């Protein structure tokens, strides 16, 4: 996994720092979206809140992670697909939030339908969040 982390940071032309490696490892290990608070809890006292925030913002800007809005207006972060690049995300897919375990999943295989906007409107990002019970909690 360390090679994947190092390669990802190099691919996106980022310095390889302890905080970036550790935070990226949290995303790779989790399998679902994470909130700032989740990362803060996992890193314990290793990094302060500002370091975590700046790292997350850098990862979003570079196309490593993308944001997911939630019903309570907080933000979750999830790993991008490989084709996201700096300044241009290709993450127009459905996000699923489990009402039982509160995990958030990217449903990459479920596309968001094209929204026809009125003349003069330009879409930058489309989000679709579905809530329910995930396959782990359903069992």
RAURJO-V266994 format. One line per field, one symbol per residue. ss: DSSP state (H for helix, E for strand, L for the rest). Layout:
ss = ???
This chain:
ss = LHHHHHHHHHHLLLLLLHHHHHHHHHHHHHLLLEEHHHHHHHHLLLLLHHHHHHHHHHHHHHLLEEEEELLLLLEEEEELLLLLELLELLLLEEEEEELLLLLEEEEEEEELLLLLLLLLLLLLLLLEEEEELLHHHHL
